[in-house]
Amino acid sequence: MEVVIVPDATAGGELIAGAIADLLRRKPDALLGVATGSTPLPVYRALAGLAGEGRTDVSRARICQLDEYVGLPAGHPESYRSVVLREVVEPLGLAEESFMGPDGTAEDIVEACAAYERTLAEAGGVDLQLLGIGTDGHIGFNEPCSSLASRTRIKTLTEQTRKDNARFFDRPEDVPHHVITQGIGTILEARHLVLLATGEAKAEAVALAVEGPLAAVVPASALQMHPHATVVVDEAAASKLKLADYFRATYAAKPAWQGL
């Protein structure tokens, strides 16, 4: 696991967008796994800026969802399909056909989960998966004590996660109780995992995920098992890392040809 400490969220977004641009130069039709929420927005803005300036070609890129609420009607502005289309697909000028995600409105949710697993496999797997981290250490919607071998499935959200997401809804009670999420085992199959965390509120979760033991109670700690996992954090989110100075030194000495 590589830990990169950046000055702020904007710098983190630019760094990750640059890595995505490098990937698209090597593989123009790369499948990019995207996360929702406020944390990854600097990445999407920076990537759209690179595309708008002609510094990267995103025209053949493919986009896939990490998770989706269960039960929100099609077209609901806070369904993750709507969010990804609005914040990623449209700003990049991609066709909706380039986007894939689970069906949170399906009558048979179990089959919808299995169908999404098949879709990802048939697409050749995720090349780069962008992740956020919850204040309780969750990734995707794999809440604490999720199986580290889990696959795409339905999950019940904790009250803390529902409170964290209430800012996106008119009323707290409007936040769904259930989601479809890629499982930790599914996430770990992506070729490159990039976790972005910003702000002091994420500092404890970051420290436990990076420096704590591998444990289902901190789902993000599963990144410790991945052969190519990158954790990008701003100074505030890095504030509880015991090895922060070491992480700074190793990144400063990293050969430029290695990339992110």
N, C-alpha and C positions, 0 to 999 in steps of 0.2 A: 504494500500500500504506500502510495506517495502522498504526502501532505504538503500543500502549497499554501502559504500564508500571503494574502494580498492586502493592500491598504484598505480597500473598501469594496462595496458591492459592484460598482461600475468596473473596477479593475478585474474583479472575478469574472464578470460577464464577458469582458473583452478577451480574457485569456481563454475561456472555454469556447467562445465563438471562433477564435483563431484555430483551436484544435479541431473544431468541426469543419472549418474551411479546409484545413490540411487533409482531413479524412476525405472530404468530397473531391479534392484534387486527385487522391489516390483511387477513390471508388465513387464515381459520380452518382451512382444510384444507391448509395448507402442508406440503410434503414436506421433512422434516428428515433430513439425512444425519448419522449418528452414528458416532463412533469408539469403540474399545474401549481397554482398558488402565486404569491408575490415574489418569492425568492428567485425563481429562474427568469423573471422578466428582463433583467439586464442582459442575459444571454441572448434572448430572442431579439431584443432591440439591437444589440451589437451585430448579430448575424444578419439581420435585415439591412443594417447599415453597410456591411461588407458587400452584400449582394447588390444593393442600390448603387454602390460605387464601382461595381464591376470587378471587385477584388476576389469574388468567389462565385461559382456557378452552382446555384441550388436547383436548377430546373428539373433535374432527374432525381432529386432526393425524395425519399419516402419517409413518412412520419407515422409513428404508432403511439398509442396511449399507454400509460402505466396503469390507470385505474379509471373507474366510472361509478357514479352514484347509481343506486338501484331505485327505480320508481319515478324518477323525474321524467316528465313527458318530453317527447322528441322536440327539440328546438328550445327547451328551457334555457335561458341565458347562463345558468350556473351548472348545467350539465357539462361534464368535462369535454364531451365532444364539441359543444358550442364554444367552450373556452379555448380549446386547442385550435379550432378553426379560426377564431377571432384573433388570438394572440400569436399564432405560429404560422398556420397554413396561408392565411390571407396576406399578412405582411410580407411573406416570402414569395408571393405570387404563384403559389403552387395550386394545382387543380385538386379539388376535393377527392378525386380518385386516388391521389397519392397517399391518402390518409386511411389508417385502419385502427379500429378500436373495438372493445367489447360492447355488447348490446345490453344496456341496463334496463331496457323496457321489455325484454323477452319474457314470455310466459314461463319458459323453462330456463331458469337461471343457471342451473347446473350444466345444461347442454350449451348455453351461451358461453360459459367459462371454457368448456372443452373445445368449442368451436374457435375461440380466440387463440388458444394454445396451438391448434392446428394451423390457423392463419399465420401466426408468427413463424412456425416451422416451415411452412410452404414458402414463405417470403425469404427464407434463407437465414433467419435469425437476426437479432438486433446487433448492429455494429457498434453503436455508442448509445448507452442509456444514461440520460441525465436524471439525477435523483435529488430530492430535498431530504431533510430529516425533521421529524417531529420533535417537539420538546420532550417527549417520552422515548425518543430513539427509534420511532417507527420509520420505515421506508415504504414507499407506495402507501397502501393502507394495511400493511402487515403490522398489526398492533403488538405490543409486548406479549411475549410467550407464543408468538406464531412459530410454527415449525420452520426450521432452517432449510427443510427440504420441500416446503410447500409449493404447490402449483397454483395457477390462476383459479380463484374461487370466490365465493361470497364471504364477506366478513362483516361483523357487527362493530360499529365504531364505538370507541370509548367516549365517555362524556367529555373528557379533556379535548379530544380531537374535534368533537362536535362544537365545543366552545371556541376552539381555535378557528374553526371554519365559519362560525356564525357571522363574521364580519362581511361575508360575501352574500348573505341572504337578508331579506327584509326583516325577518324575525328569527330568533334562535330556534324556535320550534319548527321552522321550515327546513332545517338541516336534516337530510335523510339519516336514518339509523343504519342503513346497510349500503355496502359498495361491492363492486367486483374489483378485485385487484390482482395484478400479477403476483404470484407467490415469490417467496425469497429464492426458492430453487429456480424458478423461471427467470427472475432478475439476474441471478448469477450466471446464466447462460449467455448473456450479452458479452460481446468481445471486449468492450471497454466500459467500465462503470465510472461515472463522474458525479460525485456528490458535491453540491454547493450549499454552504451554510453561511448565513450572515446574521450578525446581531448577537448581543450578549445572552439573549434568551435561549439561544441554541448551544451555548458554550458547554454546559454540563453534558448534554447529549453527545456532542462531538467528542469530548474527552473520553466518555465511556465507550463510544463506538471505536475510536482509534486506539486508545491506550488501555482500555479495560479488557476483561476476559471475553472470549467468544461465548455469548450467552443469548438464548432466545428472549430473555427479558429486555435486551437491547437489540432489536432486529438489525439495526445498521451495523452491528459488530460483524455480521456475516461478510461484509466487504473484506475483512481480514483474510478470508479464504480465497479471494479472487486473484488471478494472476496479473490483472491489469486494472487496478482500482486507483482512482485519483480523488483525493478529498481537497477541495478548494474552500478556504475559509478566510473571512476578513479578520482583522485584529481582534474585534470584539468576540467573535465566535471562537477564536483561538485562545482566549484569555485563560482557560483552565487546562491547557495542554502543558504537561510537565516537560515534554521534549520539544517545545516550540523553538528554542534556539537551534537545536539539532535539525529540525525540519527546515528552518531558514537556511542554514549552512549547506545542507545537502542540495537544496534547490538552487542556491546560488552557484554551486560547483557543477551543476548538471550540464553535460555537453548539449549544445544547441540542437544537434542533429537528432537527439532522442525525442524531441517534442514533448507533448504533455502525456 
